[in-house]
């Protein structure tokens, strides 16, 4: 697959414990992106963060949060990412979803 220099990144901020059909939501999003033949996806687990409810989620030596922040990043063309948006609308109940222009240097 060749990706044009001008592409887009879909970034989804959710919690590690968010689920869809009994499975981790971040995993379901990545699998759906793969099913749609999107260029690529990465899931990153955060060590500290808070969202709309202002509840701190953190990794600490003495206490481990059971619901750390997770970021799913998916890169492709706008046209291809738009195929995933209905699934995101359906599955992401709480979270933040952004779409931004990026410049692909190498793929």
C-alpha positions, 0 to 999 in steps of 0.5 A: 500500500502506498500512502500519499504525503498528505494524510490524516491521523485519527486519534482516539482517547479512551480508558483501558477498561472501556469495552465493546461486546465484552472485549477491550475497545482499543482492540476492537477499534484496531481489528476494525481498522485492519478489516477496513484495510487502513494503513496502520494503527497503534495503541499507546497506554498512558501512565498519567491522565484525566478526561472530562470527569477530571478523575486522575488515572495514574501508574504509581509504585504503591497503587496501580490504576485499573483504568489507565488512559489509552490512545489509539492512533490510526493513519490513512487518507481522509476517505479511508478514515471516514469508513471507520468513523461510524464504528467509532461513533457507535463504540466510543461512549466516553472519550475524545476523538480527533482528526488531524492533517499530517505529512507522511515522510516515509511509509 
